[in-house]
Amino acid sequence: MTRLTRATLDRLPAAIPSPRGRPEPSVGIVHFGPGAFHRAHQAAYIDTVLQHDPRWGIAAVSMRSRGTVEALEAQDGLYTLAIRDAEPALRVIGAHRRFLAPDAAAKTHALLADPAVGLVTTTVTEKGYCLRGDGTLDMDHPDVVHDLAGAAVPASVIGWIVAGLAARRAAGLRPFVPMPCDNLASNGAKLHAALVDFARATDAGLADWIAGEVRVPSTMVDSITPASDEALYAAVAETLGLEDRAAVQRERFAQWVIEDVGVPLGPDLAGAGATLTGDVAGYEKAKLRILNGAHSTLAYLGLLRGHASVAEAMADAELAGFVDAMIRTDIMPMLPAVPGLDLDTYRTAVLERFRNPGIVHRLDQIAIDGSQKLPYRLGDTLAANRAAGRMPAHVVAALGGWVAFLIARTRAGIAIADPAGDRLAAAADGADPATLVARLVEAGLGLPPQVAGDPPLLAMITAAASAAHEKRWDALFV
């Protein structure tokens, strides 16, 4: 089958939006990590910008592998974004202009020094920033050590960005705006600090310039993006009449919250649907407690009730009603007001997303790493309620569900997917719910240690764990 390229755009069905008839953009953005999420999320926003402003095409830089950039280059940067929802849709994206594999270091250096480039974005996963557990730059990370030794080709995204900023400073040019787009709390502040620390190890003057002149906005990004597969490629080809080996898919909902740091970003992202705010942390907290807290609750209770996916769990009216009540009565009252964010509208949107039949989001995947996630997804809400003198019965029940989940997995001989999986399994081995709750509190695993000093709360979590373990749903879903 003929491949999707600029030369074949005129073969597309007229109803499918595409950059047909639009001039090719110039490069104004360099992006590190052009994986599926970037192409389904940020690039779609940029594609909207390019409908009116052709200066902001993207140069896609892959630091590790050639596959994605080669697939994009073979199709002139074009690919299909498939929206998976009750009302599916296709759109051809044409935001990428340059394609740089790991062996194209000289071209990447030149682009970062180019004054036409105003924005440098990243989706390299949390691990890609080479940070310690406390959020500071790990100077002993092998990639950082490699870069600080003066390597011509940086191994870390930190090394690349600092190299680009150094070139700007040496040429007397204003800096570009680095903008991280990974789910890392306060990602802008952490990236900025990492850049300064890296530069200070070799050039104090450069470090001072980055500290004083470079602004790094924090961001929050959100859109469920399943991996591309042969079924997607086949479905896209059938509709387009053209082969597309770079197609991506996501849910219809997409959110990009960007900190207003007082300097122009370059492209009009707000005009393309992004939210510019002075309170990214407020949006992060709402997402963590409402969306992620509800996700974990659906995972543990849904698995105990025999469900496999989020949409399947949300079709369980009793469970869906419980989660909705938890958000309204336990979570939302403990969230601060955030300018531009209506919490009730956000709650409604989250629950609608969970019901999306076009996305298969497996509960056992969401259930991974509970001991690390729950202190933030549910524990912070629990603490806020107790500090206010409230007993959040729904959050307590959700935590009890996690305890019962641990017992169920251990008794079934199923490994617990968690960094503390062995410790959790050992604690659950032969334990009843009350014993396991006591062991988890003592070990500080998943349940906050202060529970031990709160007898009413401890008693309620224990009762909830017993009810979930015995599947006495009428006692749990109060």
C-alpha positions in Angstrom: 0.0 0.0 0.0 1.2 3.5 -0.8 2.6 5.4 2.2 1.3 8.6 3.8 3.5 11.5 2.7 3.1 15.1 1.6 2.9 13.8 -2.0 -0.1 11.6 -1.2 -2.0 14.0 1.0 -4.4 14.7 -1.8 -5.6 11.1 -1.7 -7.0 11.4 1.8 -10.7 11.4 2.3 -11.8 15.1 2.4 -13.5 14.7 5.8 -10.2 13.9 7.5 -8.4 17.0 8.8 -4.9 17.3 7.5 -2.2 19.9 6.7 -3.2 19.6 3.0 -2.6 23.0 1.3 -0.7 24.3 4.3 2.9 25.4 3.7 5.6 23.4 5.4 6.6 25.0 8.6 10.0 26.3 9.7 11.6 24.9 12.8 10.9 26.9 16.0 10.8 24.0 18.5 13.3 21.3 19.4 11.8 18.3 21.1 13.7 15.5 22.9 11.8 12.2 23.1 9.4 12.0 20.2 7.5 9.0 21.5 3.8 8.3 21.2 2.7 10.6 24.0 4.5 13.6 22.5 3.1 12.9 19.0 -0.5 12.4 20.3 -0.4 15.3 22.8 2.0 18.3 22.4 2.4 17.9 18.6 -1.4 18.0 18.2 -1.4 21.4 19.9 1.4 22.6 17.8 -0.3 21.4 14.7 -3.2 23.7 15.6 -0.8 26.6 16.1 0.7 25.9 12.6 -2.7 26.5 11.0 -2.1 30.2 11.6 1.7 30.6 12.4 4.2 28.5 10.4 7.2 29.4 12.5 6.8 26.7 15.1 7.5 23.4 13.4 9.1 20.7 15.5 12.6 19.1 15.2 12.2 15.7 16.7 15.4 14.5 18.4 15.8 10.9 19.5 18.7 10.3 21.9 18.5 6.5 22.1 17.0 4.9 19.0 16.3 5.6 15.3 12.9 3.9 14.8 10.6 6.7 15.5 12.5 9.5 13.7 13.0 7.2 10.7 9.3 6.4 10.5 8.5 10.1 10.7 11.1 11.0 8.1 9.8 8.3 5.7 6.4 10.1 5.8 7.6 13.7 5.7 6.7 14.0 9.3 3.0 13.2 8.7 1.1 10.7 10.8 -2.4 10.0 11.9 -3.8 10.8 15.4 -6.7 8.4 16.1 -9.1 9.5 18.8 -10.5 6.5 20.6 -13.8 7.5 22.1 -17.6 6.8 21.8 -17.3 9.0 18.7 -13.9 8.1 17.1 -12.1 10.4 14.8 -8.9 10.6 12.7 -6.7 13.6 12.1 -3.4 13.8 10.2 -0.7 15.8 12.1 2.0 17.7 10.2 3.9 19.5 13.0 7.3 17.9 12.6 9.9 19.3 10.2 13.2 17.8 11.1 14.1 14.3 12.3 17.4 13.8 14.2 18.6 10.3 15.2 21.3 9.7 17.8 24.1 10.0 15.2 22.9 13.5 14.1 24.6 15.3 17.0 26.1 18.1 14.9 22.7 19.0 13.5 21.1 18.9 17.0 23.8 21.3 18.3 23.2 23.6 15.4 19.5 23.7 16.0 19.8 24.5 19.7 22.1 27.4 18.8 19.7 28.7 16.1 18.0 31.9 17.2 14.8 30.8 15.4 14.4 28.1 18.0 12.5 29.6 20.9 11.2 26.5 22.7 12.9 23.2 23.7 10.5 20.6 25.1 11.1 17.2 26.5 9.2 13.9 27.1 12.0 11.6 28.3 10.1 10.0 31.3 10.9 10.9 34.9 14.1 8.8 34.8 15.4 10.8 31.8 16.2 13.9 34.0 18.8 12.0 36.0 17.4 13.2 39.3 17.9 11.8 42.8 15.0 10.8 45.0 15.0 14.3 46.5 14.5 15.9 43.0 18.1 17.2 42.7 20.5 16.3 39.9 22.3 13.0 40.5 25.9 14.0 39.8 26.9 10.4 39.9 24.5 9.2 37.3 26.5 7.6 34.4 25.0 9.9 31.8 25.8 13.0 33.8 29.3 11.8 34.5 29.7 11.1 30.8 28.6 14.6 29.8 30.6 16.5 32.5 33.7 14.7 31.2 33.3 16.9 28.0 31.8 14.4 25.6 31.0 15.9 22.2 27.7 14.1 22.2 25.7 14.4 25.4 24.1 11.3 26.8 21.6 13.2 29.0 18.9 15.7 28.1 20.4 17.9 30.8 23.7 17.9 29.0 22.0 18.7 25.7 20.0 21.6 27.0 23.0 23.1 28.8 25.1 22.7 25.7 22.4 24.6 23.7 22.2 27.4 26.3 26.0 27.7 26.4 26.0 28.2 22.6 23.3 30.9 23.0 25.2 32.7 25.7 28.5 32.6 23.7 26.8 34.1 20.7 25.1 36.9 22.8 21.6 35.5 22.0 18.7 35.3 24.3 18.1 31.8 25.7 15.4 29.5 24.4 12.7 28.4 26.9 13.2 24.8 28.1 9.9 23.2 29.0 9.6 19.6 30.5 6.4 17.7 29.6 6.8 14.7 31.8 4.6 13.8 34.8 7.0 15.0 37.4 5.8 17.3 40.2 7.2 20.8 39.9 9.0 19.7 36.8 10.0 23.2 35.7 11.7 24.1 39.0 13.5 20.7 39.1 14.7 21.0 35.6 15.9 24.6 36.1 17.8 23.6 39.3 19.4 20.6 37.4 20.6 22.8 34.6 22.2 25.3 37.0 23.9 22.5 39.0 25.2 20.8 35.8 26.6 24.1 34.5 28.2 25.0 37.8 30.2 21.8 37.7 32.2 23.2 34.7 31.4 26.9 34.2 30.3 29.1 37.1 29.5 32.0 34.8 27.2 29.9 32.6 25.5 28.6 35.8 24.9 32.2 37.0 23.5 33.1 33.5 21.1 30.2 33.5 20.0 30.9 37.0 19.3 34.6 36.2 18.2 34.6 32.6 16.6 31.2 31.8 12.9 30.6 32.7 11.7 27.1 32.9 7.9 26.7 33.2 6.4 23.8 35.1 3.7 21.9 33.2 1.1 19.2 33.7 0.1 17.0 30.8 -2.7 14.5 30.7 -4.2 12.2 28.0 -4.5 8.4 28.0 -2.3 7.2 25.1 -2.3 3.5 24.5 0.6 2.0 22.6 0.3 1.8 18.8 -0.1 -1.7 17.5 -0.9 -3.6 14.2 -4.6 -3.3 14.8 -4.3 0.5 14.9 -2.1 0.6 11.7 -4.6 -1.7 9.9 -7.6 0.4 10.9 -5.9 3.7 9.9 -4.9 2.3 6.6 -8.4 1.1 5.8 -9.8 4.5 6.4 -7.0 6.6 4.8 -6.4 4.3 1.9 -2.7 4.9 2.7 -0.2 3.1 5.0 0.9 4.9 8.1 3.5 3.3 10.3 3.8 6.3 12.6 0.1 6.5 13.7 -0.7 7.1 17.3 -3.9 6.9 19.4 -5.3 8.6 22.5 -8.6 9.5 24.2 -10.3 12.7 23.1 -9.5 14.5 26.4 -6.2 16.3 26.4 -4.9 18.7 29.0 -1.7 20.8 28.9 -1.3 23.2 31.9 1.7 25.5 31.6 3.1 27.8 34.2 3.1 31.5 33.2 6.8 32.5 34.0 6.5 36.0 32.6 8.3 35.4 29.3 6.8 34.5 25.9 6.8 30.8 25.1 6.8 31.5 21.4 3.9 29.6 19.9 0.4 30.6 21.0 -0.3 27.5 23.0 -3.1 29.1 24.9 -4.9 29.8 21.6 -4.5 26.1 20.8 -6.2 25.0 24.0 -3.4 24.8 26.6 -4.0 26.5 30.0 -1.5 29.1 31.1 -1.6 29.6 34.9 0.3 30.8 37.9 -0.7 27.7 39.8 0.3 24.5 38.0 0.7 22.9 41.5 -3.0 23.3 42.1 -3.9 21.5 38.9 -1.3 18.8 39.8 -2.9 18.3 43.2 -6.4 18.1 41.7 -5.3 15.5 39.2 -3.3 13.4 41.7 -6.1 13.3 44.2 -9.2 13.2 42.0 -8.1 11.3 38.9 -5.3 9.2 40.3 -7.0 8.6 43.6 -10.1 7.4 41.8 -8.1 5.3 39.5 -6.4 3.4 42.3 -9.7 3.0 44.1 -11.3 1.5 40.9 -8.2 -0.7 40.5 -8.2 -2.4 43.9 -11.9 -2.6 44.5 -12.6 -3.4 40.8 -10.2 -6.3 40.8 -11.8 -7.6 44.0 -15.2 -7.5 42.3 -13.9 -9.4 39.3 -13.5 -6.5 36.8 -10.5 -6.2 34.4 -10.6 -2.7 33.0 -11.6 0.8 34.1 -14.6 1.0 31.7 -15.8 -2.4 33.0 -15.5 -1.2 36.6 -17.4 2.0 35.8 -20.2 -0.1 34.3 -20.6 -1.5 37.9 -23.1 1.1 39.1 -22.4 0.4 42.8 -18.7 0.9 42.4 -19.0 3.9 40.1 -21.4 5.6 42.6 -18.9 4.9 45.4 -16.0 6.5 43.5 -18.1 9.5 42.6 -19.2 10.0 46.2 -15.6 9.7 47.3 -14.5 12.5 45.0 -17.4 14.8 46.1 -17.4 14.2 49.8 -13.8 13.3 50.7 -11.5 14.8 48.1 -13.0 18.0 46.7 -13.7 19.7 50.0 -9.9 19.3 50.9 -8.7 20.9 47.7 -7.8 24.6 47.5 -9.4 26.8 45.0 -7.4 27.0 41.8 -8.0 30.0 39.4 -9.5 28.7 36.1 -10.2 25.2 37.4 -13.8 24.2 38.3 -13.5 21.1 40.4 -17.0 19.8 39.7 -16.5 20.2 36.0 -13.2 18.4 36.3 -14.8 15.6 38.4 -17.5 15.1 35.7 -14.8 15.0 32.9 -12.8 12.4 34.8 -15.7 10.1 35.3 -16.7 10.4 31.7 -13.1 9.5 30.7 -13.3 6.4 32.9 -16.4 5.3 31.0 -14.8 5.7 27.6 -15.4 2.4 25.7 -12.7 3.2 23.2 -9.8 2.9 25.7 -9.0 -0.4 27.4 -7.1 0.6 30.6 -6.4 -2.5 32.6 -6.9 -2.4 36.3 -3.9 -4.6 37.0 -1.7 -2.1 35.4 -3.1 0.8 37.5 -2.7 -1.4 40.6 1.1 -1.6 40.1 3.3 0.2 42.7 0.6 0.8 45.3 2.9 1.2 48.2 4.5 4.2 46.5 1.4 5.7 44.9 -1.2 5.5 47.6 0.5 7.9 50.1 0.0 10.6 47.5 -3.1 9.5 45.7 -5.2 8.8 48.8 -2.9 9.4 51.9 -2.7 13.1 51.4 -6.5 13.4 51.2 -6.8 11.2 54.3 -4.3 13.4 56.2 -6.1 16.6 55.1 -9.5 15.3 56.3 -8.1 14.2 59.7 -6.4 17.5 60.2 -9.8 19.2 59.6 -11.5 16.8 62.1 -13.2 14.8 59.4 -13.3 11.0 58.9 -13.2 10.3 55.1 -15.1 7.1 55.0 -14.8 6.5 51.3 -11.0 7.0 51.3 -10.7 4.7 54.3 -12.7 2.1 52.4 -10.5 2.5 49.4 -7.4 1.9 51.5 -9.1 -1.1 53.0 -9.6 -2.4 49.5 -5.8 -2.2 48.9 -5.2 -4.3 52.0 -7.7 -6.9 50.9 -6.1 -6.9 47.4 -2.7 -7.7 48.9 -4.2 -10.7 50.8 -6.1 -11.9 47.7 -3.0 -11.8 45.5 -0.8 -13.4 48.1 -3.2 -16.3 48.7 -3.6 -16.8 45.0 0.2 -17.0 44.5 0.2 -13.9 42.3 3.3 -11.7 42.6 2.6 -8.2 43.8 3.9 -5.7 41.2 5.5 -3.2 43.5 9.1 -2.1 44.5 8.2 -3.4 47.9 6.4 -6.5 46.5 8.4 -9.1 48.4 7.9 -7.2 51.7 4.2 -6.8 51.1 3.8 -10.5 50.2 5.7 -11.5 53.4 3.4 -9.2 55.5 0.3 -10.6 53.9 1.4 -14.2 54.1 -1.0 -16.0 56.5 -2.3 -12.7 57.8 -5.9 -11.7 58.4 -6.9 -8.1 57.5 -6.3 -6.8 61.1 -2.9 -8.3 61.3 -1.9 -7.0 57.8 -3.1 -3.5 58.6 -0.9 -3.5 61.8 2.1 -4.8 59.9 1.7 -2.2 57.1 1.4 0.7 59.6 4.4 -0.5 61.5 6.5 -0.8 58.3 5.3 2.5 56.8 4.1 0.7 53.6 1.2 2.4 51.8 -0.6 3.4 55.0 0.8 6.5 56.7 2.6 5.8 60.0 0.5 8.4 61.8 -2.5 6.0 61.6 -1.0 4.2 64.6 -1.6 7.3 66.7 -5.2 7.7 65.5 -7.2 4.8 67.1 -10.5 5.7 65.4 -8.9 5.8 62.0 -7.0 2.6 62.6 -10.2 0.8 63.6 -12.0 2.1 60.5 -9.3 1.0 58.1 -9.2 -2.4 59.7 -13.0 -2.8 59.5 -12.9 -1.7 55.8 -10.2 -4.2 55.0 -12.2 -6.9 56.6 -15.3 -6.0 54.7 -13.5 -5.9 51.4 -11.7 -9.2 52.1 -15.0 -10.8 53.0 -16.8 -9.0 50.1 -19.3 -7.5 52.4 -20.0 -4.7 50.0 -23.0 -3.3 51.8 -20.7 -2.6 54.8 -18.0 -1.1 52.6 -20.0 1.0 50.3 -21.6 3.3 52.9 
